[in-house]
Amino acid sequence: MRYIKDYEEGNKIQGVYYCKQKNSTETKTGKPYDSVLLQDKTGVLDAKVWDPYSQGIGEYEAGDYIDVIGDIKIFNNQKQASLVRIRKADEGEYDTKDYFPMTEKNVNEMFAKIIEYIDSIKNPYYKKLLESFFKDNNVFVTAFKSSSAAKTVHHGFIGGLLEHTLGVTNMCNYLVSAYPLLNRDLLITAAICHDIGKTKEISPFPANEYTDEGQLLGHIVMGCEMVGNAADKIEGFPPKYKHELQHCILAHHGEYEFGSPKKPAIMEAVALNFADNTDAKMQSITEMFKSKDTNDWLGFNKFLDSNFRKTTGS
């Protein structure tokens, strides 16, 4: 199949794509049309069906795989497809792996590394807490392995949460070696748990949308609650250990303006915030360069708060 990222103005689009969204509306003059979002693993494409009742437009809905024919145009500096043929595709005409972004890394190898970190924890209470999620709860493990870490900003793909968590944990493990005052067991446990709330905040692919619970509470609060509930089920779990771990989760965004309910008040929370921020930004830049393979300036990036380009020679 030809992927969305490879289309340019003037190309014909033809093939099966996932219909992520469909809205039936009208132009200013009252003429009906459909606004559609097509998706594959390389991105999404805005599409319009200007004559939705024509003979060439079959029945389809959001969530269907549809076989389309149309033209690629540029509108407001963005690629847009004008579709003249749509047919709901049958099973066997598509492979779901082509339609949703996935980590390029080996999921089983990454998860095995997380288990290695858990096995290295010496504090028996933190170890039992981690095992209750990552060894004893198959439903959680399945969700954790397949979840994204965000909708779009960074690691917004299947396996993204696992990849991001491992990246943050690796960085925290280095910080422990560089700054011996850090409590390794607390920091590694916090790194592994810092985003577990995202298994509830964002729905699985193909939707990858915020859940009601995610909209109302957010992953930081939910992660804090999940850790607290798990600690309460472990006999004798010291309150100080629980509160320090919960604080690291509550403070891992660092600033109130970034959605952090608390600012870091212990050394491990500072280290976790730096590791989380670094991994998120490095991945965002990586994804930006992959989507725009050029050495030119790429324009202002809201998340990074700067205009960006590749380093000379890279």
N, C-alpha and C positions, 0 to 999 in steps of 0.2 A: 504494500500500500504506500501511497505518498502521504507523508506526514505534513501536518498543518504548518510547521515551521519552514517547510521548503517551498511553500507557495509564494509567488510574487505577483504583482499587478499584471493583469493581462493573461494570466494562466487560466486554464479550465480546471475546475475542481470536479473530480469524479471518483466515487468510492464510498465505502462504508465508514461512518463516523458515529460516535456516541452523541445522542441528543441530550445535552446537559440541561437545557432550559428551552421552553417554548412559551411565548406570550402572544396572544392574539389581540391586536389593537387596531387603531385607525390612524390615517394621516390627518393633517389639519383640514383637508377637504372632505373627510369622512370616508375615504376609501379604505377597506379592510386590508390588513397585511399581517404576516406572522414575523415576529422577531425571535430568532433562534440562536442558541449557542451550541456550536459543534465542538467536540473535544476528542483529542487523542493524547497519547502520553507525552507529546511535545508541547501541548498547550491548548488554548481554546480559540475559536474563531467566531466572530460575530457574523451572523448571516441573516438575510432578509428574504422572505417569500412574498413578492409584491402582488402575486395573483394566487392566493391560497385556495381558490375554488376552481382553478383550471384543471383540466383532465390529467395533467401530468403530476399533480400533487395528490399522493395517496394519504390514507389515514396514518397518523403517527402521533406520539405523545412524548413528553420529556421522560427520559429513562429508556427510550427505545434506541436500538442501533438502526440507523437509517442509511440507505443507499441514495446518494445525492448526485445531481449534475447541476453545474452552474458556472459562473464566472467570478474571478477574483478582481476586486477593484480597491481603490484607496479612498477612504472617507475619513476626514478629520485626522489625516496622517496615520490611520490604522487600516490594516487589511480587513476587508469585508467581502463576504460572498453573497452573490445574488443567485438564488436557487430557482431553477425552473422545473426540476424533476426531483421527486422524493418518493421512495418506496421503503416500507419497513422491511429490514433485512431478516432473513431466516437464520436460525441457529445453524452453525457450520459455515456461515459466510464470513465470520469474523472470529478473531482470537482476542479475548478480553485483555491479554497482556499488552496489546497494542494501544490501548485506549486510556490507561491510567498511569501516571508517572510513578516509577518505582525506584528505590535505592539501587545504585549501581554496585553496591557492596553485598557480600554474602550474608544473608540474615542469620543463618545458623552459626556462622563463625563469629559474628558480632555478639549474638546472644551468649555464646559460649564464653566470650571474654567478660561479659557482665557477670556470669556465674563464677568465673575465676576471681573477680574482685570481691564478690560476696563471700566466697570461701576464704579469702584472705583477712576478713574482718575478725578481730580478736574479741571485741566486746560482745558477750553472749546475747544481750538484749537487742542490739542493732542487727546482729546476725539472724536471730529468730524472726525479727520483723521483716527483713529482706527476704528470707526464705518463705515467709507466709505469702508474699506476693509472687516471687519469681521461681519458686520451686513447688509450692503446694497448691497454687491456684491456676489451673489450666485455662480457665476462661479469661483471667487477667493476662496471662502470658500470650494467648492468641491475639487479644486486642492490642497489647503492647507491641508485639512484633509487626502488626499490620497498620498501626496508626500513623498518621502524619504528625509532624510537630507544629504545623501551622497550616492555614489555608493557602497562603501565597508567599509570605515574607521570606521564610527560610525552611528548608526540609519539608516542603509541602507535598510530600509524596509517600506512597506506601513504604513502610519501613523507616520513614523519616524520624519518628520519635525515638526508635532504637538507635539509629545512627547518631542523632544529636546527643542522646543520653551518654552513649559511649564516648563521643568526642569530649563532652564536658567532664566525664569521669577520668579520662586519660589526662586531661589538662590538670584536674585537681590532684591526681596522683603525682604529677610532676611538681606541682606547687608544694606538696608535702615534703618532697625531697629537697626543695630549695629553701623552705621555711620550716624548720623543725618544731617551732612553737605550735604549728597547726595540729589539731587532734585528727589524726588520719581516719580513725574509725567513724567519727562524726562526719567529716567532710566527704568521704567516699560514700557513706550511706545517704547523705543529703544529695550528692550529685546523682546517684542512681534514682533517687525518689523525687527529685525536684519537679519533674514534669509529669508524674504519673496521673495527675488530674486530667491531662489531655486525652486519656483514654475515654473519659466521660464528656469532656468539653466539646470535642469535634466528632461528628458521626463518621462511620467508616466510608471508604469509597464504595460506590461511585459518587455519593452525595458530598462527602467531605465538607459539611456545613456545621455551623454551631448548633448544638442541641439547645433545648429550652433551659436545661440545667446549666449549660455552659454560658448562655446569655445572662442568666440571672446571678450566677455565682462566680464563674470563671475558674480556670484550672488551678490557680494558686490556692484559693480557698478550698476547693474540692480536694486538692492534693494534701493540704494540711489536715483536713478532716479524715481522709483515708489513712494517713499515717497515725493520727491520733486514735482512731478506732482500732487499728491493728495493734498499737502499743497497749491499749487497754485490755486486749485479750491475752496478753502475755503476762503471766503471773510474776509479780514483783518488779515489773518494769519501773525503774526509778523516774519520778516526775521530772527531775532536772534533765535527764537524757531526752525524754519526750519533748519537753519544751524547747530545748536547744535545737533539736532536729526540726521541729515545727517552725521555729524562728527562721532557720536557714531557708526553708521553703517559702515562708511568707515574705522574706526579704530578698529573694533571688533576682528580682528585677531592679533592685538597687534604689530606685527613686519613686516617690509617690506619683510623679507625672507619667511614669511608665507602668502604672498599675500595681505597684508594690504596696501592700497594706502596711508594711513596716520597712524602715531603713535598717541596713545591717548594723547590728550592735555587738557582734562577736566576730572574731577573726575569721572563722570558718565561713560565716555568711558573706563576708567581704570577698573571700577567695572564690566562693561559689558564684557570686554575682559577676566577677571578672571573667571566670571561665565560661559561664553561660553567654555573656555578652560577646566575648571573643568568638566562640564557636558559631553563634548566630550570624555575626557580621561577616566572618570569613566565608561561611557558606553562602550568604546572600551575594557577596561579590563573585564567588565562584559561579553561581547560577546565572548572574547577570552577564558574565563574560561568555558562558556557554550559549546563552540565547542570542548574544550579539557579538559574533566573532569578528571583531574589528579593533584596530589600534586607535581609532578616532575617539574623541570625547563622546561620552554616552548620554550626557544631559544630567540634570539634577535628579538625584535619587532621594526620595523623601525619608526612607528608613535610615540611610547613611548620612543624610543632611549635607550632601556634597555632590558636585559634578565628578564623574569618574572616567578614567581611561586605563588601559593596560600600561604596565611599565615598558619603557623602550626596550626592545629586544625580546620581550616575552611572547 
